[in-house]
Amino acid sequence: MESLDYIEEIHGDNPDAAIIWLHGLGADGYDFKPMVKQLNLHSDLSIHFVFPHAPVQPVTINQGMSMNAWYDILELSLEAEEDETGINASMHAIESLIQSKFPHIDSSRIILAGFSQGGALTLHTLLHGSVAIGGVIALSTYLPLRFTAPEAKKNRVVGHNIFMAHGTDDDVLPIDIGGLARGILLTLGAKLVWHAYPMAHQLCNEQILDIRSWIIKQLAR
């Protein structure tokens, strides 16, 4: 996979932290750019936000239509075959972006965030990636290739802070799927915060406030 295109926004002066935010299937980096303003973070918290665009590729579940996708999805089922090659290719592309963009930022102050398919990629990267990060925000998502989770090195998970959230009325990825991911991560020793909100496959104001509090806690000096 070629290097990813992205948009970026800097909050504060001389950022000493980074948040890489991954969009969902069919969206692009502009989808979550408004989050920088919505989070309403303190001016003394300096963060470099990056919003990558997933490559355009055919997606089987959408009749083979080409769209921004981190990997192919064959069907919406826990037992379905998964695009392991595509998942790993996107993971390596995200890690290359982190290495090239933020070599000067301490890994403990790098957060990988994502929604839906983007959230799945953040969890996979935490478990199987080789680039150190400090925390993960995984929203309305699931754990891809979950049967490989036990192979993840414990030091990739233990001590890392994870914020997970899901809608109780999510009809795209039911909350039980998110709960399954949560259970696996807890079994691996993750330090995990879980929130459920009365919403569908989306974000809500209460959730944004909770994300804000978590980021401030994670990046506080």
C-alpha positions as CSV (number, residue, x, y, z in Angstrom):
1,M,0.0,0.0,0.0
2,E,1.3,3.5,-0.9
3,S,1.6,6.1,1.8
4,L,-1.7,7.5,3.0
5,D,-3.1,11.0,2.1
6,Y,-4.3,12.9,5.1
7,I,-5.5,16.2,6.4
8,E,-4.3,17.7,9.7
9,E,-5.0,20.3,12.3
10,I,-2.9,21.6,15.1
11,H,-4.5,22.5,18.5
12,G,-2.3,24.7,20.6
13,D,1.4,25.7,20.1
14,N,4.3,23.3,19.6
15,P,2.4,20.1,19.9
16,D,3.9,17.4,22.2
17,A,1.1,14.9,21.6
18,A,-0.6,13.4,18.5
19,I,-4.0,11.9,17.7
20,I,-4.4,9.9,14.5
21,W,-8.1,9.6,13.8
22,L,-9.4,6.9,11.4
23,H,-12.8,7.2,9.7
24,G,-15.4,4.6,9.0
25,L,-16.2,2.7,5.8
26,G,-17.1,5.0,2.9
27,A,-16.1,8.2,4.7
28,D,-12.8,10.1,4.6
29,G,-10.5,12.1,6.8
30,Y,-12.8,15.1,6.7
31,D,-15.5,13.1,8.5
32,F,-13.9,13.6,11.9
33,K,-12.0,16.9,11.4
34,P,-14.9,18.8,13.2
35,M,-14.0,16.8,16.3
36,V,-11.1,19.1,17.0
37,K,-13.5,22.0,17.6
38,Q,-16.2,19.9,19.3
39,L,-13.8,18.5,21.9
40,N,-13.2,22.1,23.1
41,L,-9.8,21.2,24.6
42,H,-7.8,23.5,26.8
43,S,-5.6,25.9,24.9
44,D,-2.6,24.7,26.9
45,L,-3.1,21.1,25.6
46,S,-1.1,21.0,22.4
47,I,-2.1,18.2,20.0
48,H,-1.3,17.5,16.4
49,F,-4.4,15.9,14.9
50,V,-4.1,13.8,11.7
51,F,-7.0,12.5,9.7
52,P,-5.9,9.9,7.1
53,H,-8.0,9.0,4.1
54,A,-8.4,5.2,3.5
55,P,-7.5,4.1,0.0
56,V,-10.3,3.7,-2.5
57,Q,-11.0,0.0,-3.2
58,P,-14.0,-2.3,-4.0
59,V,-16.0,-3.5,-1.0
60,T,-17.7,-6.8,-1.4
61,I,-20.5,-6.2,1.0
62,N,-21.5,-3.1,-0.9
63,Q,-21.9,-4.9,-4.2
64,G,-18.2,-4.4,-5.1
65,M,-18.6,-0.6,-5.3
66,S,-15.3,1.3,-4.9
67,M,-15.1,3.6,-1.8
68,N,-12.7,4.6,0.9
69,A,-12.1,1.5,2.9
70,W,-9.3,0.3,5.2
71,Y,-9.9,-3.2,4.0
72,D,-12.5,-5.3,2.2
73,I,-15.6,-6.6,4.1
74,L,-17.0,-9.8,2.7
75,E,-20.1,-9.9,4.9
76,L,-21.4,-8.7,8.3
77,S,-21.1,-11.8,10.4
78,L,-18.8,-12.8,13.3
79,E,-18.1,-16.0,11.4
80,A,-17.3,-14.5,8.0
81,E,-14.0,-14.8,6.3
82,E,-11.9,-11.6,6.9
83,D,-9.6,-9.6,4.7
84,E,-6.4,-10.3,6.7
85,T,-4.1,-9.1,4.0
86,G,-6.0,-5.8,3.7
87,I,-6.2,-5.3,7.5
88,N,-2.5,-5.8,7.9
89,A,-1.6,-3.6,4.9
90,S,-3.6,-0.7,6.4
91,M,-2.0,-1.3,9.8
92,H,1.4,-1.0,8.3
93,A,0.4,2.1,6.4
94,I,-0.8,3.8,9.7
95,E,2.4,2.8,11.4
96,S,4.5,4.2,8.6
97,L,2.5,7.5,9.0
98,I,3.2,7.6,12.7
99,Q,6.9,6.9,12.2
100,S,7.3,9.5,9.5
101,K,5.1,12.1,11.0
102,F,5.8,11.9,14.7
103,P,9.4,10.6,15.4
104,H,9.8,13.6,17.8
105,I,6.7,12.8,20.0
106,D,7.0,10.3,22.9
107,S,5.0,7.2,22.1
108,S,3.1,7.5,25.4
109,R,1.6,10.7,24.0
110,I,0.4,9.2,20.7
111,I,-3.3,8.2,20.6
112,L,-4.8,6.1,17.8
113,A,-8.6,6.8,17.4
114,G,-11.2,5.3,15.1
115,F,-14.9,4.9,14.4
116,S,-16.4,1.6,13.1
117,Q,-14.0,0.1,10.5
118,G,-11.4,2.7,11.6
119,G,-11.9,1.7,15.2
120,A,-11.4,-2.0,14.3
121,L,-8.1,-1.1,12.7
122,T,-7.0,0.8,15.9
123,L,-7.6,-2.3,18.0
124,H,-5.8,-4.5,15.6
125,T,-2.9,-2.1,15.5
126,L,-2.7,-2.1,19.3
127,L,-2.6,-5.9,19.4
128,H,-0.4,-6.7,16.5
129,G,1.5,-3.6,15.4
130,S,5.2,-2.9,16.0
131,V,5.0,0.9,16.6
132,A,4.4,1.9,20.2
133,I,1.4,4.1,21.0
134,G,0.1,5.4,24.3
135,G,-3.7,4.8,23.9
136,V,-6.6,3.9,21.7
137,I,-10.1,5.4,21.2
138,A,-12.3,2.7,19.6
139,L,-15.9,3.8,18.8
140,S,-18.8,1.7,17.6
141,T,-16.5,-1.0,16.5
142,Y,-15.4,-4.6,16.8
143,L,-12.2,-6.6,17.0
144,P,-11.1,-8.0,13.6
145,L,-9.3,-11.3,13.4
146,R,-10.3,-11.9,17.0
147,F,-9.0,-15.5,17.0
148,T,-5.5,-14.1,16.6
149,A,-5.8,-11.9,19.7
150,P,-4.2,-14.4,22.1
151,E,-1.1,-14.3,19.9
152,A,-0.6,-10.6,20.7
153,K,2.3,-9.9,23.1
154,K,0.9,-8.9,26.5
155,N,3.2,-5.9,26.6
156,R,1.3,-4.6,23.6
157,V,-1.8,-4.4,25.7
158,V,-1.1,-4.2,29.4
159,G,-0.7,-0.7,30.6
160,H,-2.2,0.9,27.5
161,N,-5.4,3.0,28.1
162,I,-8.3,2.1,25.9
163,F,-11.6,4.2,25.5
164,M,-14.4,2.1,24.0
165,A,-17.9,3.3,23.3
166,H,-20.9,1.8,21.6
167,G,-24.6,2.7,20.9
168,T,-27.2,0.5,22.5
169,D,-29.4,0.9,19.3
170,D,-26.6,0.3,16.8
171,D,-28.1,-1.7,13.9
172,V,-24.9,-1.8,11.9
173,L,-22.6,-3.3,14.5
174,P,-24.8,-4.4,17.4
175,I,-23.4,-3.5,20.9
176,D,-22.8,-7.2,21.7
177,I,-20.1,-7.2,19.0
178,G,-18.4,-4.3,20.8
179,G,-18.9,-6.1,24.1
180,L,-17.1,-9.2,22.7
181,A,-14.1,-7.1,21.8
182,R,-14.2,-5.5,25.2
183,G,-14.1,-8.9,26.9
184,I,-11.2,-10.2,24.8
185,L,-9.2,-7.0,25.6
186,L,-9.9,-7.3,29.3
187,T,-8.7,-10.9,29.2
188,L,-5.4,-9.7,27.7
189,G,-5.0,-7.3,30.6
190,A,-6.1,-4.0,28.9
191,K,-6.8,-1.0,31.0
192,L,-10.2,-0.2,29.4
193,V,-12.9,2.3,29.9
194,W,-16.3,1.3,28.4
195,H,-19.3,3.5,27.7
196,A,-22.7,2.7,26.2
197,Y,-25.1,5.4,25.0
198,P,-28.7,5.3,23.8
199,M,-27.8,6.0,20.1
200,A,-27.4,4.2,16.8
201,H,-24.2,3.8,14.7
202,Q,-23.0,7.4,15.4
203,L,-21.6,9.8,18.0
204,C,-23.5,11.8,20.6
205,N,-22.8,14.9,22.6
206,E,-22.4,12.9,25.9
207,Q,-19.9,10.7,24.2
208,I,-17.8,13.6,22.9
209,L,-17.7,15.0,26.5
210,D,-16.5,11.6,27.8
211,I,-13.8,11.4,25.0
212,R,-12.7,14.9,26.0
213,S,-12.3,14.0,29.6
214,W,-10.4,10.8,28.7
215,I,-8.0,12.7,26.4
216,I,-7.3,15.3,29.0
217,K,-6.6,12.6,31.6
218,Q,-4.4,10.6,29.1
219,L,-2.3,13.6,28.0
220,A,-2.2,15.6,31.3
221,R,1.3,16.8,32.3
